[in-house]
Amino acid sequence: MTPDAPPPVSTMRRDLISAYLASGMKVASWAIVTAIVVRYGRSENLGLLTLVRSTLGLLGICTLGLAPAMVRMVGETLSVRVLSAEQSQPSPPSRVLSYASARLETQKQNDPSLIVYASGMLLSIVLAVAGFIIVAMYAAFFRDIHHVPEIPRQYIIERFVLWMGGGLMLRLMSDAPSARLQVRGYIWLDNLLLAGGEALWAILTWQQTDTYYYSHFSETLLHPGYAFFVSGLCLFSARLIAVRAIDLNLSYEHAPIQWRIIRQLLNFGILVTIAQLADFLYAPTDYLLINYLLEPSLGSVYAPAVQIDSALLLIVVSMGNVLLPKTVLAHVNDNYSLVRDYYIKGTLASTALLLAATLLVWTCSERILNLWLGNPSPATTAILPFILIHTVVGGSSAVGRSILLGMGKVKPFTIAVLVAGVSNVILSYVFVRYAGLGLKGIVLGTICAVVGRCAIWQPWYVWKCLRENQPQMNADERR
């Protein structure tokens, strides 16, 4: 298959199924681990596990957007290597000594995609080490920061934090080989490895807890931490082995590291990270506005609806993750008609899935809340339809996000996300303080910001970028 040829439907279906499997396994592993902690451990262990995992999740900024940055740059260099190989046709047999094979070996040693991979691998290691230093400091002062109750055996909490933080940093380091697998067309394999890592976390947690529960009851909290570290190490090793297996004809030992490449990765990745940090201008800031402008008790009304919103968004995250490397390869090969197809079909599919899911949740909202919280929570049910509006509008833009990042339009995307986040804060404040809309004003502010960015600006900008390459799109369609 040529670099600009559309992928077979079966390949796309396989990638999507594997992506949803990885997302589902991530949710399932968390559910299983929490159930094990509640069943075997102390009642407060679940709270500590949730606290540590959510707090360490903030260290995701340590990745500095390395994963999408490497997908973009490795895709570009792989395209250059493929096109160069196509231009280097083998010459007919001759009695004259040829140096073509020597030149090809030199090209293998200086493969630009390997240079990006080696530079990204070094950057991921540096970021992981810096992240683990932060984890160690957090573990050392954990008791002082959170005022947790005493645990029978000393340093159990500190060791638990170190295990969890180490597992997170190993997953960070695996972003580099993951990016190479994805752009080489092994998205399904990368997703299977990720799903396997999540399953291994749950299995090891159960095995450790069931084996050592009676003899080391006080150390029950350590088991999910230790299992998370081992599963992260296995995921990192498996991704490295998979990359070596698909690149048997290439030599990694002599791939040079270029600081120019590292700077380019950082320039792209930092902008992605800033866009991710804009998420704090939504729900986290909304909680602050509720506490400041309304009654703090209303936070418990708003929180379940936000949790439902986050769960529904997992439906479209997998599709966006699959389309990012595919868009990179289509874009660098000037196949804009394929990029357009990805955007149209992906957006329609994600919107349809979200609409179906939100209608089901809305219809069964009272039963869901009663089963989950023990009561139908009429106040939460009242605002849930408005929350679901920005769930559908915002979630349907996940494909557009991947399209823009895949085309390298990271700066305008980041600016738009920041503007929308600031607008959410301002509008929510105005609707509550001056319009007297109460909690509905908080939700309305989010709806306005999300509609402005996801339903108006992003479709316009994506089509603008595609129209700028209309001649190339027409040429692709004629072929």
NORGIUR-V697354 format. One record per backbone hydrogen bond with DSSP energy under -1.0 kcal/mol. CO is the residue of the C=O (numbers start at 1). NH is the residue of the N-H. E is the energy in kcal/mol with one decimal. If there is no record, write none. Layout:
BEGIN
CO_NH_E / CO_NH_E
END
This chain:
BEGIN
2_5_-1.6 / 8_12_-2.0 / 9_13_-2.7 / 10_14_-2.3 / 11_15_-2.4 / 12_16_-2.4 / 13_17_-2.6 / 14_18_-2.3 / 15_19_-2.0 / 16_20_-2.5 / 17_21_-2.0 / 18_22_-2.2 / 19_23_-2.3 / 20_24_-2.7 / 21_25_-2.5 / 22_26_-1.8 / 23_27_-1.9 / 24_28_-2.6 / 25_29_-2.8 / 26_30_-1.6 / 27_31_-2.2 / 28_32_-2.7 / 29_33_-2.8 / 30_34_-2.5 / 31_35_-1.9 / 32_36_-2.3 / 33_37_-2.5 / 34_38_-2.4 / 35_39_-2.3 / 36_40_-2.8 / 37_41_-1.9 / 42_45_-1.0 / 44_48_-2.1 / 45_49_-2.8 / 46_50_-2.6 / 47_51_-2.5 / 48_52_-2.7 / 49_53_-2.5 / 50_54_-2.4 / 51_55_-2.3 / 52_56_-2.9 / 53_57_-1.4 / 55_58_-1.3 / 56_59_-1.9 / 57_60_-1.8 / 58_61_-1.5 / 59_62_-2.4 / 60_63_-1.5 / 61_64_-1.4 / 63_66_-1.4 / 65_69_-1.7 / 66_70_-2.8 / 67_71_-2.2 / 68_72_-2.2 / 69_73_-2.4 / 70_74_-3.1 / 71_75_-1.7 / 72_76_-1.8 / 73_77_-2.3 / 74_78_-2.6 / 75_79_-1.9 / 76_80_-1.8 / 77_81_-2.3 / 78_82_-2.5 / 79_83_-2.6 / 80_84_-2.2 / 81_85_-2.1 / 82_86_-2.0 / 83_87_-1.7 / 87_89_-1.3 / 99_103_-2.0 / 100_104_-2.6 / 101_105_-2.2 / 102_106_-2.0 / 103_107_-2.3 / 104_108_-2.1 / 105_109_-2.0 / 106_110_-1.8 / 108_111_-1.1 / 111_115_-1.6 / 112_116_-2.1 / 113_117_-2.2 / 114_118_-3.0 / 115_119_-2.4 / 116_120_-2.8 / 117_121_-2.4 / 118_122_-2.1 / 119_123_-2.2 / 120_124_-2.5 / 121_125_-1.9 / 122_126_-2.4 / 123_127_-2.6 / 124_128_-2.3 / 125_129_-2.5 / 126_130_-2.3 / 127_131_-2.5 / 128_132_-2.5 / 129_133_-1.9 / 130_134_-1.7 / 131_135_-2.2 / 132_136_-2.7 / 133_137_-2.0 / 134_138_-2.4 / 135_139_-2.7 / 136_140_-2.1 / 137_141_-1.6 / 141_145_-2.3 / 142_146_-2.6 / 143_147_-1.8 / 153_156_-1.1 / 155_159_-2.2 / 156_160_-2.3 / 157_161_-2.5 / 158_162_-2.0 / 159_163_-2.5 / 160_164_-2.4 / 161_165_-2.8 / 162_166_-2.7 / 163_167_-2.2 / 164_168_-2.0 / 165_169_-2.2 / 166_170_-2.0 / 167_171_-1.7 / 168_172_-1.7 / 169_173_-2.2 / 170_174_-1.3 / 172_175_-1.7 / 174_178_-1.9 / 175_179_-2.2 / 176_180_-1.6 / 177_181_-2.3 / 178_182_-2.2 / 179_183_-2.2 / 180_184_-1.4 / 181_186_-2.7 / 182_185_-1.5 / 186_190_-2.3 / 187_191_-2.5 / 188_192_-2.1 / 189_193_-2.4 / 190_194_-2.1 / 191_195_-2.7 / 192_196_-2.5 / 193_197_-2.1 / 194_198_-2.0 / 195_199_-2.5 / 196_200_-2.4 / 197_201_-1.6 / 198_202_-1.6 / 199_203_-2.5 / 200_204_-2.9 / 201_205_-2.0 / 202_206_-2.2 / 203_207_-2.7 / 204_208_-2.9 / 205_209_-2.4 / 206_210_-2.7 / 207_211_-1.8 / 208_212_-2.5 / 212_216_-2.0 / 216_219_-1.4 / 217_220_-1.7 / 219_222_-1.5 / 222_226_-3.0 / 223_227_-2.6 / 224_228_-1.9 / 225_229_-1.9 / 226_230_-2.4 / 227_231_-2.5 / 228_232_-1.9 / 229_233_-2.2 / 230_234_-2.4 / 231_235_-2.3 / 232_236_-2.4 / 233_237_-2.4 / 234_238_-2.7 / 235_239_-2.3 / 236_240_-1.9 / 237_241_-2.6 / 238_242_-2.4 / 239_243_-2.1 / 240_244_-2.2 / 241_245_-2.1 / 242_246_-1.8 / 243_247_-1.0 / 247_250_-1.8 / 252_255_-1.3 / 258_262_-1.7 / 259_263_-2.4 / 260_264_-2.0 / 261_265_-2.5 / 262_266_-2.4 / 263_267_-2.7 / 264_268_-2.1 / 265_269_-2.9 / 266_270_-2.8 / 268_272_-1.6 / 269_273_-2.4 / 270_274_-2.4 / 271_275_-2.0 / 272_276_-2.0 / 273_277_-2.5 / 274_278_-1.0 / 276_279_-1.7 / 277_280_-1.8 / 278_281_-2.0 / 279_282_-1.7 / 282_286_-2.7 / 283_287_-2.2 / 284_288_-1.3 / 285_289_-2.4 / 286_290_-2.5 / 287_291_-2.3 / 288_292_-2.0 / 289_293_-3.3 / 290_294_-1.7 / 295_298_-1.9 / 296_299_-1.7 / 297_300_-1.2 / 298_302_-2.0 / 299_303_-2.4 / 302_306_-1.8 / 303_307_-2.2 / 304_308_-2.0 / 305_309_-2.1 / 306_310_-2.4 / 307_311_-2.1 / 308_312_-2.3 / 309_313_-1.6 / 312_315_-1.7 / 313_317_-1.3 / 316_320_-2.1 / 317_321_-2.3 / 318_322_-1.7 / 319_323_-2.1 / 320_324_-1.4 / 323_327_-2.5 / 324_328_-2.1 / 325_329_-2.0 / 326_330_-2.1 / 327_331_-2.8 / 328_332_-2.6 / 330_335_-3.0 / 331_334_-2.1 / 334_336_-1.2 / 335_339_-1.4 / 336_340_-2.4 / 337_341_-2.0 / 338_342_-2.5 / 339_343_-2.3 / 340_344_-2.8 / 341_345_-2.4 / 342_346_-2.0 / 343_347_-2.3 / 344_348_-2.4 / 345_349_-2.5 / 346_350_-2.6 / 347_351_-2.4 / 348_352_-2.4 / 349_353_-2.4 / 350_354_-2.4 / 351_355_-2.6 / 352_356_-2.3 / 353_357_-2.3 / 354_358_-3.1 / 355_359_-2.4 / 356_360_-1.8 / 357_361_-2.5 / 358_362_-3.0 / 359_363_-2.4 / 360_364_-2.0 / 364_368_-2.9 / 365_369_-2.7 / 366_370_-2.3 / 367_371_-2.6 / 368_372_-2.5 / 369_373_-3.2 / 370_374_-1.2 / 377_381_-2.4 / 378_382_-1.9 / 379_383_-1.1 / 380_384_-1.5 / 383_387_-1.9 / 384_388_-2.6 / 385_389_-1.0 / 386_390_-1.3 / 387_391_-1.3 / 388_392_-2.1 / 389_393_-2.3 / 390_394_-2.1 / 391_395_-2.4 / 392_396_-2.0 / 394_397_-1.1 / 395_398_-1.8 / 397_401_-2.1 / 398_402_-1.8 / 399_403_-2.3 / 400_404_-2.5 / 401_405_-2.5 / 402_406_-2.5 / 403_407_-1.7 / 404_409_-2.8 / 405_408_-1.3 / 408_410_-1.2 / 409_413_-1.2 / 410_414_-2.4 / 411_415_-2.3 / 412_416_-2.3 / 413_417_-2.3 / 414_418_-2.3 / 415_419_-2.5 / 416_420_-2.4 / 417_421_-2.3 / 418_422_-2.5 / 419_423_-2.3 / 420_424_-2.1 / 421_425_-1.7 / 422_426_-2.4 / 423_427_-3.1 / 424_428_-2.4 / 425_429_-2.1 / 426_430_-2.4 / 427_431_-2.9 / 428_432_-1.8 / 429_433_-3.1 / 430_434_-2.1 / 430_435_-1.5 / 431_437_-2.2 / 437_440_-1.0 / 439_443_-1.7 / 440_444_-2.7 / 441_445_-2.1 / 442_446_-1.5 / 443_447_-2.3 / 444_448_-2.5 / 445_449_-2.0 / 446_450_-2.7 / 447_451_-2.8 / 448_452_-2.3 / 449_453_-1.9 / 450_454_-3.1 / 451_455_-1.4 / 451_456_-1.1 / 452_457_-2.3 / 453_458_-2.7 / 456_460_-1.5 / 457_461_-2.8 / 458_462_-2.7 / 459_463_-2.3 / 460_464_-2.1 / 461_465_-2.4 / 462_466_-2.0 / 463_467_-2.8 / 464_468_-1.7 / 466_469_-1.0 / 467_470_-2.0 / 469_473_-1.9 / 470_474_-2.6 / 471_475_-2.0 / 472_476_-2.3 / 473_477_-2.1 / 474_478_-2.1 / 475_479_-1.7
END
